[in-house]
Amino acid sequence: GSYSTSISIKISGNRLTVEGNPSRYSRLDNVQGYSCLTACIDVYNEILTTLGLPNFTRCTKTFQRQGVDGSRCETFSDGAIIQNIHTTSNHSTGGKAQDYLKALSTQRYKNSIPRLHTNQMGVDWLSKGGRATMQYAKAYDKANEMRLHSLPKIRSQFGVDSDEYEYLKKL
């Protein structure tokens, strides 16, 4: 979720995998996320450095190699290979987020069926079978998510009189 600060790091053999929201890491909010992929990689590299792990480097070449007889060819590279990217954008609704989401839930998107969430604070689009396809599109009320998740966390961590708590309330 967008309010999550967790970053997952997995190591398997010579493969290092990092997953998570770099725009939210060590920040109170991610309303203004990073605008380029390099900034996201820099956050991951900062975390990897603190753990004594190798940093991601730019991939310039990919190669194929044959594995054991009868197995598939393996792909390897001279740098990081990005397999999955989640992108997002924020839009202001002038305090009419629920109306916007209800209207949005009447629109089909890329042959997917809209589904308004029961709390009417989000909408997503799924296939006819109820599954998310390769591209999972969703829209939700960010202010509501921050009230539910960020504010209580910051209140307990910093207190109601803190600058951090005031910042989130104003945001």
C-alpha angles and dihedrals in degrees: 000000000000092000092056120110095189120122116191121210121189129181122195116168106308094341119103115190125189123187131175145078109299091183089065099041113115091351132106092229142001099215088120101040128180115293098209138043093236091064090053092050089049090058091050091048091050089055093045091051092053088053093048092246126136118268125241114260130198114274113232101166139023124203138194123222132183116242128197115330111285095018128112123267114264124228119219134165146195091249146007120327115206110213103172135025128183114202129190142178133195126226128189116229097184092244093311098105095134092051090047093049093047091052091045090052090065092062125087116222126202094335091309128125119239119238120194110209116241093248088052089230096111145026131197136178123236136176121263087265091057096253132126112244127215088292114048109198121193140157126199143167103269093191090057091050091050091050091050099042116011102041097053091046094049091043092056094041100045106012133244093279095054126114089234093057092046091049092054093045091054092045 
